[in-house]
Amino acid sequence: MLGLRLDGYEPDLHHDAAVAFCIQAREDELFSPLHQHRKGQLILALHGAITCEVENAMWMVPPQYAVWIPGEIPHSNHVTVGAQLCFLFIEPQAVVMPERCCTLKIAPLCRELILALASKSDAQRLEPATQRLTQVLFDELPQQPQEQMQLPVSDHPKIRRMVATMAKEPAQWQTLGQWASVFAMSERNLARL
């Protein structure tokens, strides 16, 4: 299994219709900084969970779900310790997928097709049998039901800091009044933000 940063693999250097990788989150690699690529990306959680920050929202991906990130959309990824994921990169125009980020409930057949594709080598992806497998995946993938499993995130620096602190230290949540005093502002102004 590759690491979260794909051990140097660059998805945009290849023009395969679909390329999949299984990922094992390493202790030193639980965060992938803001990046983007030409290809769309489906991130399937197999074990553990991943949170993707995309378009001022945090998208939660529990097991048996996937987040779809269209091409050219800047995003970052945070994974839980020991998470196992499957990344599926899809060439633009290869299949009709949603134009915006969304969470998909992945059916068992679709999950197994993605895993089968992930087990193929570069040479095997060119074989007719793998091309047919990819086409079946492309027939199934657009039919997966969309879920809205995102948390909106503000652009305001104080709110971003508050959300980041809550995510990093969930046991340290404070009241609105306590946060207002941290930011040296009134509770009312903070509530308005």
C-alpha positions as CSV (number, residue, x, y, z in Angstrom):
1,M,0.0,0.0,0.0
2,L,1.1,3.5,-0.7
3,G,1.2,6.4,1.8
4,L,-1.3,9.3,1.8
5,R,1.0,11.4,-0.5
6,L,1.1,8.5,-3.0
7,D,4.9,8.1,-2.6
8,G,5.6,10.5,-5.4
9,Y,2.9,9.4,-7.9
10,E,1.6,12.3,-9.9
11,P,-1.9,11.6,-11.2
12,D,-1.8,14.2,-13.9
13,L,1.2,12.7,-15.7
14,H,-0.9,9.8,-16.9
15,H,-4.0,9.7,-19.1
16,D,-5.5,6.4,-18.1
17,A,-9.3,6.8,-17.8
18,A,-9.1,5.6,-14.2
19,V,-6.3,4.7,-11.8
20,A,-6.9,3.4,-8.2
21,F,-4.5,3.0,-5.3
22,C,-5.0,1.6,-1.8
23,I,-3.5,3.8,0.9
24,Q,-2.3,3.0,4.4
25,A,-2.1,6.1,6.6
26,R,1.3,6.3,8.2
27,E,2.0,7.9,11.6
28,D,4.1,10.7,10.0
29,E,1.6,11.3,7.2
30,L,-1.9,12.0,8.6
31,F,-2.2,15.3,6.7
32,S,-1.9,16.1,3.0
33,P,-1.6,19.9,2.5
34,L,-3.7,21.9,0.1
35,H,-3.2,20.6,-3.5
36,Q,-5.1,20.1,-6.7
37,H,-4.9,18.0,-9.9
38,R,-6.5,17.9,-13.3
39,K,-8.1,14.6,-12.6
40,G,-11.2,14.1,-10.5
41,Q,-10.6,12.1,-7.3
42,L,-12.8,9.7,-5.4
43,I,-11.6,8.9,-1.9
44,L,-13.1,5.8,-0.4
45,A,-12.7,5.0,3.3
46,L,-12.1,1.3,3.9
47,H,-11.1,1.5,7.6
48,G,-10.9,4.6,9.8
49,A,-12.0,7.9,8.4
50,I,-10.8,10.9,6.4
51,T,-11.8,14.5,6.4
52,C,-11.3,16.6,3.3
53,E,-11.3,20.3,3.3
54,V,-12.7,21.6,0.1
55,E,-14.5,24.8,-1.0
56,N,-14.9,26.2,2.6
57,A,-16.3,23.0,3.9
58,M,-15.0,19.9,5.7
59,W,-16.3,16.7,4.1
60,M,-16.4,13.7,6.4
61,V,-15.9,10.2,4.9
62,P,-16.7,7.3,7.2
63,P,-16.2,3.7,6.1
64,Q,-18.4,2.6,3.1
65,Y,-18.6,6.2,1.9
66,A,-16.5,8.2,-0.5
67,V,-16.0,11.9,-1.2
68,W,-15.9,13.0,-4.8
69,I,-13.6,16.0,-5.6
70,P,-13.9,17.2,-9.2
71,G,-10.6,18.1,-11.0
72,E,-8.9,21.4,-10.5
73,I,-10.5,21.9,-7.0
74,P,-8.0,22.7,-4.3
75,H,-8.3,20.4,-1.3
76,S,-6.4,19.0,1.7
77,N,-6.9,15.6,3.5
78,H,-6.7,14.6,7.2
79,V,-6.9,10.9,8.1
80,T,-7.3,9.0,11.4
81,V,-4.4,6.9,12.6
82,G,-4.3,3.5,10.8
83,A,-6.9,4.6,8.2
84,Q,-7.0,2.6,5.0
85,L,-8.3,4.3,2.0
86,C,-8.7,3.8,-1.7
87,F,-8.0,6.7,-4.1
88,L,-9.5,6.6,-7.5
89,F,-8.3,9.2,-10.0
90,I,-10.6,9.8,-13.0
91,E,-9.7,11.5,-16.3
92,P,-11.9,14.5,-17.1
93,Q,-14.8,13.6,-19.4
94,A,-14.3,9.8,-18.9
95,V,-17.5,9.5,-17.0
96,V,-20.3,11.9,-15.9
97,M,-19.7,12.8,-12.3
98,P,-21.1,15.6,-10.1
99,E,-19.7,19.0,-10.9
100,R,-19.4,19.8,-7.1
101,C,-17.9,18.0,-4.2
102,C,-20.2,15.5,-2.6
103,T,-20.2,12.4,-0.4
104,L,-21.3,9.2,-2.1
105,K,-22.7,6.1,-0.4
106,I,-20.7,3.3,-2.1
107,A,-22.6,0.1,-2.9
108,P,-20.7,-3.2,-2.4
109,L,-20.4,-3.9,-6.1
110,C,-18.9,-0.4,-6.8
111,R,-16.5,-0.8,-3.8
112,E,-15.2,-4.2,-5.1
113,L,-14.8,-2.8,-8.7
114,I,-12.6,0.0,-7.2
115,L,-10.6,-2.4,-5.2
116,A,-10.1,-4.7,-8.2
117,L,-8.9,-1.8,-10.2
118,A,-6.5,-0.8,-7.4
119,S,-4.9,-4.3,-7.5
120,K,-3.9,-3.8,-11.2
121,S,-0.4,-2.9,-12.3
122,D,0.4,-0.2,-14.9
123,A,0.7,-2.9,-17.6
124,Q,-2.6,-4.6,-16.5
125,R,-4.5,-1.4,-16.8
126,L,-3.9,-1.5,-20.5
127,E,-5.4,-5.0,-20.9
128,P,-8.9,-5.4,-22.5
129,A,-10.2,-7.1,-19.3
130,T,-9.2,-4.2,-17.1
131,Q,-10.7,-1.8,-19.6
132,R,-14.0,-3.6,-19.4
133,L,-13.8,-3.6,-15.6
134,T,-13.2,0.2,-15.7
135,Q,-16.3,0.6,-18.0
136,V,-18.5,-1.4,-15.6
137,L,-17.2,0.9,-12.8
138,F,-18.1,3.9,-14.9
139,D,-21.6,2.5,-15.4
140,E,-22.1,2.0,-11.7
141,L,-20.3,5.1,-10.2
142,P,-22.8,7.8,-11.3
143,Q,-25.6,5.8,-9.8
144,Q,-24.2,6.0,-6.2
145,P,-26.5,8.0,-4.0
146,Q,-25.2,11.4,-2.9
147,E,-25.1,12.4,0.8
148,Q,-24.4,15.8,2.3
149,M,-21.8,15.0,5.0
150,Q,-20.0,18.3,5.1
151,L,-19.5,21.0,7.7
152,P,-19.3,24.6,6.4
153,V,-16.1,26.4,7.3
154,S,-15.9,30.2,7.4
155,D,-13.1,32.2,5.7
156,H,-12.9,34.5,8.6
157,P,-9.5,33.9,10.4
158,K,-11.0,33.9,13.9
159,I,-13.6,31.4,13.0
160,R,-11.0,29.2,11.2
161,R,-8.8,29.3,14.3
162,M,-11.8,28.4,16.4
163,V,-12.7,25.4,14.2
164,A,-9.1,24.2,13.9
165,T,-8.7,24.3,17.7
166,M,-12.0,22.4,18.2
167,A,-10.9,19.8,15.6
168,K,-7.5,19.4,17.1
169,E,-8.6,19.4,20.8
170,P,-12.3,18.3,21.0
171,A,-12.2,17.9,24.7
172,Q,-11.3,21.6,25.1
173,W,-14.4,23.1,23.6
174,Q,-15.4,26.4,25.2
175,T,-18.5,28.5,25.4
176,L,-19.2,31.3,23.1
177,G,-18.3,33.8,25.9
178,Q,-15.0,32.1,26.5
179,W,-14.1,32.2,22.8
180,A,-15.1,35.9,22.6
181,S,-12.7,36.7,25.4
182,V,-9.9,34.7,23.6
183,F,-10.5,36.9,20.5
184,A,-10.9,40.1,22.6
185,M,-14.3,40.8,21.2
186,S,-17.9,40.8,22.4
187,E,-20.0,37.6,22.5
188,R,-22.5,39.3,20.2
189,N,-19.9,40.1,17.5
190,L,-18.5,36.6,17.6
191,A,-22.0,35.2,17.3
192,R,-22.6,37.4,14.3
193,L,-19.4,36.0,12.6
